[in-house]
Amino acid sequence: MRRFIWTILKFSIIPIVVGCLFLLGYWYFDPFKVLHSYSDFSKPVIVPNRDYVSTETFIRNNPQFHYNSFILGSSRTMAFKPARWKKYLPENAEPFLFDASNESIYGIYTKIKWLDRQGVKLKNVLLIICHDRTFTHTSNVDNHLYIKHPKVSGESVLDFQTLFLKAYIQPDFWIRYYGYQLLGYQSWMKGFIQEKPIYYDTRNNTIYMPFQERLVSQHPEEYYQEKKGVFYQRKGQKTDKSILIEYRQEKMLQEIADIFKKHHTDYKIILSPLYEQVKFHPTDLALLQKLFPKRVYDFTGKNGLTEYYQNFYEQSHYRTGVGDAIMRKVYGEK
């Protein structure tokens, strides 16, 4: 009888112990870097939630630096370096890259409203709009890579953290994550584990991927030969078939315009030059020009920036030189 009871207890206790160790590992390693505080998010093992990184960096450092100038948009904002943007701004400007991966109008809108409520000055803004990303969502998303920081969205912290815990307990994730802890990076971990280091400037949140820039700058033939399948043959300029800015997006844009007016913000709206060479729908462009008169700069479609494939890291992200060229165009030569 005792042996039977011990067998039952053994098979009951072991799963509980393993489960506790599994959850303890989540707390200890904090793979998504959302449980503990960090002064520097550089060299992430896991592809990070960039919205969370940007917001936490702002919250931590704003009391010291008093940011008043912001670059907003998706990961394509990495072409616009705050240090280079600062050359075009007043001497007292303190720029901050407040971006997010796959950023939507909802993310941009909630950030601007949150900054306004916090009493942050919006002296200068460079707002990057992409026809294939910006207007896709008018609410938060149920994805741990793209969900918005709860302090900015005003939504549940518990729901936010639960989403990351659900991602952690997926076998596809934890097998690779703990495999990395034991073996280091292996090719079968690709897509889950960050293969090359990424660095973030702790002052202005600039993203640096030195391995990529070094390869494309020093060995362009090798880099673009490897990427030749990515740069498909284009068939000339096309125009968006659908109107993207509907009622909810327009209301958000109008509130953004009102906040800029309240702060007397010197802002520029940049329509991203993308490899696909698709022009903004004329109705959407006209609405943007109406809401932000003389502040909209359209670089979509076929032009000198989009025609040359070596202006891009791949078909989605354009290089820093393109960002520099755009800033020279909209602010004037420096």
Secondary structure as UniProt FT lines:
FT   HELIX           2..29
FT   TURN            31..32
FT   HELIX           50..65
FT   STRAND          69..73
FT   HELIX           75..79
FT   HELIX           82..85
FT   HELIX           86..88
FT   TURN            91..92
FT   STRAND          95..99
FT   TURN            101..102
FT   HELIX           105..117
FT   TURN            118..119
FT   STRAND          124..129
FT   TURN            131..135
FT   TURN            144..146
FT   HELIX           150..153
FT   HELIX           157..168
FT   HELIX           171..183
FT   HELIX           187..189
FT   TURN            191..192
FT   STRAND          199..200
FT   TURN            202..204
FT   STRAND          207..208
FT   HELIX           210..218
FT   HELIX           220..226
FT   TURN            227..230
FT   STRAND          238..239
FT   HELIX           247..263
FT   STRAND          266..271
FT   TURN            275..276
FT   STRAND          278..279
FT   HELIX           282..291
FT   TURN            293..294
FT   STRAND          296..298
FT   HELIX           304..307
FT   HELIX           309..311
FT   HELIX           320..331
//
